[in-house]
C-alpha cells in the first residue's frame, strides 16, 4: 500500500463516526462506479420522476428554450 494511503487511513481513525460513514458511502460509490454500476441517489430519482410528470402534463421546453438554456452555460 502506498505511504500516502497509509497516512490517510491513520488520520481517519480520529474522525467522528458520522464522517467515517460518509467516507464509507463515498468509497462504496467509487467501487460501484469502477465496476460499471450506478445507483441513482434519492434526489436524482425524484428529479427523474418530476421530469416525467412534467412530460406527462405536456410541460416541455421548446427547442429555442433549450438552446437558450444551453447558451447560458457555454463559454465560447
N, C-alpha and C positions, 0 to 999 in steps of 0.2 A: 504494500500500500504506500502511496506517495506520502512524503512527510507533511505536506500542507493539509492533506486529508486527515492524517492522524492528529495534527494540531487542532483542526476544526472539531473533530469528534471529542477531543478533550475539553474544548470550550463549551460544547453543547451540554456536557454533563452538569454545568452550573445553571443552565437555563431553567425557567419555570416550566412546569408540566404543560401549560397551555401553549407555550411556544414550541415545545418539543412535539406536541400533537400536530401543530401547523406544519412543522418541518416533515413529519411523518407523512402527512397528506400530500405535501408537495413532492416528496420522493416517490410516493406511490403513483402520482400523476406522471412524473417523468418516466418511471419504469413502464407504465402502460403505454405512453407515447412511443417509447423505444421499441416496444413490442407490436406497434401498429394499432393499438387500441385507443379509442377516445370515448370518454363518457362525459356527456354534457352536464354542466352544473345545473342546479335548480333554476338559477337566474336565466341561463341560456334556454332551458326548456320552456320557461314562462314566456320569454321573448318570442320563441318559435310559435307557441300557442297563440300569443297576441297577434302575430303577423298572419297566421292562418285565419283567425277570427276576422281580421280586417279584410282579408281577401274574400272571405265568405260574405261580408257585408258590402262588398264592391268598393272598398276604400283602397284603391290602387293609385299610385302616383303615375302621372303621365310621363312619357319619355322625356319631355322638356324638363319636368321637375326633377327627374332622376339625374339628367345631365347637369342641371344647375347645382344639385347637391354634391355631385362628384367634383364639379369645378371648384367648389369652395375649398376642398381638401387637397387638390392637386397644386403642386408648385411648379409652374412652368416658366 
